[in-house]
Structure formats: structure tokens, C-alpha cells
Amino acid sequence: MSSNVTPFSAEAWRRNADLYEAIRTLPFNTELAAGALRQDRFQHYIVQDGHYLADYARALAIAAAKADDANGIIQFSKAATEAIVVERALHETYFARFGIDRQAFEAIALSPACHHYTAFLLATAYAQPYPVVLAALLPCFWVYGEVGKDILANATTPDNPYQAWIDTYGGEDFQAAVDGAIATTDRVAAGETLATREAMHLAFQRAMQLEWMFWDSAHRLEAWPV
Ligand SMILES: Cc1ncc(C[n+]2csc(CCO)c2C)c(N)n1
């Protein structure tokens, strides 16, 4: 069934090539690569990312529960664990550096963009079928894999204060998780109807737009207007 159909991921990336380019060239990412990103902007990002990772882990656990085979259960429950491990590592490195303890972190509200992204992911995970859940989760892996590789290639500044972040997402371990998420999404999509594949494309695009908004919001130090 899958042999005569373009893989979902190839089609999704093609449809969103301009959006990816807009993400890759965001001031947040170019400044991060140059080691020139203002600390308050990175701090805003990393605190929001701590909140994001906790909810993303929940969405992954729901994907694990909805998986159509045992490999999927293992793949997404492992990824849920990994998201929490990364969240805790952030606390030990960057939060410690910025003097933010767990209580202070918990007291900082989700920004509008972070709230929008996590609410979208959780609503999709709870309410939508497995293929659409996978499509909503995929940009988180894939965009970070691509941006991570791009930043690693351009991060030539010695003593970049954000090197630990760059190494996490630019590394080969992370790329293996990206490849696995793409492979499962493509396998599942190949057995679906055109209508479901279009629902997957909508979810994929929305998540990708929210990735752009997440970085942009950190650069603007976004807060609630009221
Ligand atoms: C806004 C935002 N989007 C994506 C990631 C990357 N990411 C977070 S959890 C996970 C999978 C398991 O570790 C991946 C790839 C991030 N950190 N923050």
C-alpha cells in the first residue's frame, strides 16, 4: 500500500519548506548560534521549555497508549521518559546558572505561545486518532533535529554559553530519535485514507507554526497582555 504513495514526511516537509526556512533564520536561532543571544531571552526560552517538556511528555505517553503496535508503545513511552530526563537536566544546568530553583520555576506561568502549543498538543493527543497525534508530535522532533544540525554547523564561536543546548539537539543520539519518529509516522500514514492524511497535514503545519511562535515569543520576552 505504501509503495505507490509519497511518504507523508516528504510531502509535509515540501509543503512547509518556507516555514522551516523562517524558523531556521529566526533571530533567536542565528543569535544562539553566534553565542550572541541575550541572556534574558534564553532564560525566558528555557523556563518556558521546561513547562513545554513536561506537557510534551504527557502527549507522548498518550501517543504510546494509542500506538497500533508494541514497538510504538516502547518508542513513545521511551521518548516520554527522555523528555522528562531533558527537563530535569535543564534544571541542573541552566536553571542553576540563572538561580531559578524548582519553586521559582513552578511559579512562572506558561507564556501565551507555550500555553497555545501545549494546549494544542494535549487536546490533539486526547481527542484525535493515532495518525493525527503522530503528525502533531513530529515537528517537535524534526524541527529541532534540523535546527540543531544547522546551529551546530554554524556555532563556531568559542565558549558559546549555549553550547550544552546546541550539543543536545545537534548530536547523533537525538537524530536517531528524529529518524524513528519520522519512520513511524510514515508507516502509519501509508495505511490511512486521503482524508486522514490531510488531517495529519493540518496538525503537522499547526505544530510547525507553533514552533516558530515559541522561539519568536522568547525573543520578544512575551507575557500575557492582561
Ligand atoms: C518548543 C520545543 N519544541 C521541541 C523541542 C524538542 N524536544 C522536546 S522533547 C523531545 C522528544 C523527547 O526528548 C524533543 C525532540 C523542545 N525542547 N522545545
The ligand as a Gaussian input file, in Angstrom:
#p B3LYP/6-31G(d) Opt

LIG

1 1
 C        9.332000      24.043000      21.955000
 C       10.156000      22.808000      21.790000
 N        9.958000      22.029000      20.714000
 C       10.685000      20.919000      20.561000
 C       11.645000      20.547000      21.474000
 C       12.470000      19.302000      21.261000
 N       12.013000      18.178000      22.042000
 C       11.471000      18.289000      23.239000
 S       11.006000      16.766000      23.902000
 C       11.534000      15.948000      22.587000
 C       11.428000      14.460000      22.442000
 C       11.982000      13.678000      23.569000
 O       13.111000      14.257000      24.161000
 C       12.043000      16.859000      21.666000
 C       12.556000      16.446000      20.403000
 C       11.835000      21.376000      22.586000
 N       12.747000      21.107000      23.536000
 N       11.089000      22.506000      22.722000

